[in-house]
Amino acid sequence: MNLRDRYGLTCIINAAGSFTPLGVSRSSADVAQAAAAALGQFLVIDQLQDAASVVISRFAGAEAGAVTHCVAAGITLSIAAAMTGTDATRIAALPNASGLNHRVVMPAGHAVNYGHPIEQDVRLAGAIPVLAGATEACSMAAIQAALAHAATACLLLVSSRLVRGNPIDLRQAVAEAHRRGVPAIIDGAAQDMRVGELIATGADLVLVSAHKYLASPTAGLVIGRRQIVEAVRAQHKGIGRGMKPTKEAIVGVLAAIEERQRLDVPQWRQAQAQKVSDFVARANQWGGIEARCEVDPAGMPFARVCLKADAKRARVDARAIVHALKSGTPSIRVMEHRLAEGALVLELVQLSENEVQIILRRLGELLD
Ligand SMILES: *Cc1c(COP(=O)(O)O)cnc(C)c1O
């Protein structure tokens, strides 16, 4: 079905990565078929979550896993789980957290805005975010100090482009939380290819998006220790009602994880690297353009294309290039978070060869 014609939508090529306002990712035909099959059936959702737990925990090398509506929901429900455990009365009372320990310690640089402020996910559970250190630097001593007053959880973030300030040693931060008897939760929404590493930090829960690079229907994965994963699932009878995963999403997640497990990762990495280096080689032939491969700063196993325009020689600056790409047909969208330094960034992971060629042709017309 051509949705663009039917609903009058703009035709886009998305080189902006797994970006929510642009539909995040495209599922494979197998994943779409699995989700479609679920839509036509009644299923016992608890059994489906049990099956998901088996598949997710094997995928991540963890004790247990569950599916939530998305990662934002996973953050709220993980904090709720830390506060209430599986106590039905406490679960029903949220977001009223009176009588519960409800301070959630986060390094200040991890209080990001990924479309909305992450602190709001914490507050939605009835908890209060407590920021440790300063945005530009959060020492382990600052985390220790914040944890020294009763806290219910420590929330940490791993992201390629949102985190500010010096990187935090996750293992050490997790250990500090554990020294105080507090669970550590890592939001690694776009880090699905590194989930094993994040679990290995000792974190109690790692949250990963299933609709970003795993390319399933919209869903969040909550992965970690059995007891707290159970407490996350229990929230679906409380504030989690509006954050529940759909049956088609859970089935789509299972299909997407199975697809990932069949992926030949070294070969995939090689193909991604080739795609980026070919693009960079082409772009460097245009006058006034400096193109580079940039490895993912958070450690996802692929690179992006970074283009810088010398406004005099290229006759256009980065902003004008972004505008021209956006205004054409199809509308080409790129990452704009580094425009202030005159750079635009393209993520090619989810693009077909044909789409990459269209982008190169359009840039060539603009810059050659
Ligand atoms: C994308 C993202 C989220 C939100 O994920 P959703 O599944 O869309 O709710 C949260 N945290 C980080 C770091 C992200 O990159």
The ligand as an ORCA input file, in Angstrom:
! r2SCAN-3c Opt
* xyz 0 1
  C      15.434      6.998     21.705
  C      15.857      7.161     23.114
  C      14.923      7.046     24.155
  C      13.462      6.881     23.898
  O      13.153      5.671     23.338
  P      11.646      5.376     22.936
  O      11.642      3.898     22.761
  O      11.365      6.128     21.693
  O      10.792      5.814     24.068
  C      15.371      7.121     25.444
  N      16.676      7.321     25.725
  C      17.595      7.449     24.766
  C      19.024      7.625     25.139
  C      17.217      7.375     23.415
  O      18.153      7.496     22.466
*
